[in-house]
Amino acid sequence: MEPFVTLRTTAVVLPLENVDTDQIIPARFLKTTDRLGLGNDLFADWRYDVSGAPRPEFVLNRPEAKAAQLLVAGRNFGCGSSREHAPWALLGYGFRAVVSSEFADIFRNNALGNGLLPVALPEAAVERVAALIAAHADSKFTIDLASTTFALPSGERFDFPVDPFARHCMLQGVDQLGYLAAKEPEISAFERARAGAY
Amino acid sequence: MTQSSPRTLFAKLWDDHLIQAESESTPAVLYVDLHLVHEVTSPQAFSVLRERRLEVRRPDRTLATMDHSTPTTPRGADRRVPIIDLKARAQLAQLERNCADFGVPLYALDNEHQGIVHVIGPELGLTQPGMTIVCGDSHTSTHGAFGALAFGIGTSEVAHVLATQCLLQRRARTMEVRMDGVLAPGITAKDLILRLIAEIGVGGATGHVLEYSGSAIQAMSMEERMTVCNMSIEAGARAGMIAPDDTTYEYLAGRPYAPQDAHWDRALARWRTFAADPGSAHDRTVVLDASSIKPMITYGTNPGMGIAVDAPVPTPSHLSDASERRALEKALQYMALTPGESLLGKSVDVVFLGSCTNSRISDLRLAAGVMRGQRVASTVRMLVVPGSQEVKRQAEAEGLDEIFRAAGAEWREAGCSMCIAMNGDELRAGQYAVSTSNRNFEGRQGKGGRTFLASPLTAAATAIAGTIADARTYVRGR
């Protein structure tokens, strides 16, 4: 996992609430046994028409979207299925962070575990961010994970919550399995103590 | 919270599986009793194990099956399910290889116990009260019907559990959902849960574990309780739970993996402790009057967009919240519906009876009861997909397959089928379906397909009528 320390980037806005993981990556792309290569299929059914050509009106197909590493979306982003293919597809496309006023639980966990930062801001702040991008598509935002702050182009900053442990792992670029594997003595002791319970 | 203060059911199970309590800087380490695995969300997890030279720590607490990318087309002369899709075939072969290499038991397509992961766990007696159960599938909440703490996880977490039998978790809040009253004839558990989700919304329970209680829940069979818990995730809940009672124990007794003899008595004594203590407090409470519920149907593109079947489709301009208004407009555009129109009498192309929500024997019995001696409308394709091979055998023993076949419905092999449309069963663009599954997201049942979620009774009634029907008219006087 690539460390996430700071990110300064332009952003694209998907002004929709309850964006579900079936939209982020439709199920027919889940027949893969790999985690790479899903970026092209991100938002496939919104992004491409029936012939497979990009729909020019969809936000990811606009020229200014190319360099954006931040996606801004409405509340309850990532609801639905537990597929980790959703953050894999977002990362594969080139996003490093998503701003929303609320994230679905499983999606948030999956994102954090892969180095995709879910930035939960108050609804009014998300609206301001979207308005800034609508006015100036080249608006740049700065995310600092160490201080858990999100900065507007003006320098105005918002704090956002991140689980301290997930933050530590992302800053270091380490995944959580190593930590868990080191609990082996405690796990064995727990199993011995309740042997026969199930 | 100390051990002596009254605890919720969730709190008891949480405490019972805690290897390390959470702190400000670290999440809790939670032990997992049962890990269910399927072909779609596990390959990358096994890859992690190979990369790090790790073993599956407890193959005896792990069970794999094939359901998601599995075709449900009838078996050929060789008794095998034909797998035409090369990618699906490779994915299924990968699961076989992974299970063989790591010693994980697998109920493959040719196994008598194969089926949808959330159908076979309970029917085999693997799902038991007081357990922690996880699977790389959001509908793992189904197993909470047994008083288990059961929830969906991502593939990285699948690797965590394979390697350590543990998960890193932050403690969820709890929401009590009290449902009192008696369901009217023609109204099912599916209508009840659709009503709840319509009430609190698809994000209404985010961060919470739901504890269902009340006389309507207590009166339900285990299969009905599974339908309710199954869709907890559609309100955003981490899990849904129901305290075990005699209905639970009667269901479990004698099942292949249920405790036997002296073990049964010991287990029963333990299970009886898994109820919320009197006076235990929840972070939130929602109350629903079950007797007021009508047949429910969704009109939009998430499971919270549900109405009584005889109610008009909502009107965007009536909504004050701009974001909700936009969402409703977009949903109605996708569904090609007009504000204020009635769904009753609307033509559908496909009726799907199946999925981890409604593919158990009681669901098939309900639908068969409506369809006995009737014909599926000539304009409708109906798929009946049993949740497991065990359900299929039972249905065939009861002659239900004959009722469906005689009506003109397709009788298929066990699997997720048209709930997820990654196995060959799917809607074509523009088609309307009444579906007993759990998600009506855009394209969920096939690119461009349009889904109305409803109960098995509504599905059966609609199949006969050819248009969306009020199930109450079909069960009256029967």
Interface residues (C-beta under 8 A of the other chain):
Chain A: P15 L16 E17 N18 D20 D22 Q23 P26 A27 R28 L30 K31 T32 T33 D34 R35 D45 V50 G74 R75 N76 C79 G80 S81 S82 R83 E84 E102 A104 D105 I106 N109 N110 G113 N114 D163 P164 F165 H168 D175 Q176 L177 Y179 L180 A181 K183 E184 E186 I187 F190 E191 A197 Y198
Chain B: I19 Q20 E24 S25 T26 P27 V29 Y31 D33 V40 T41 P43 Q44 S47 V48 R52 L54 R57 H68 S69 D85 K87 A88 A90 Q91 Q94 Q128 M131 G136 D137 S138 G152 I153 G154 T155 S156 E157 A159 H160 A163 T164 Q165 C166 L167 L168 R170 A172 V202 G203 T206 G207 I233 G236 R238 R270 N302 G304 S323 E324 R326 A327 K330 I420 A421 M422 A429 R439 F441 E442 G443 R444 K447 G448
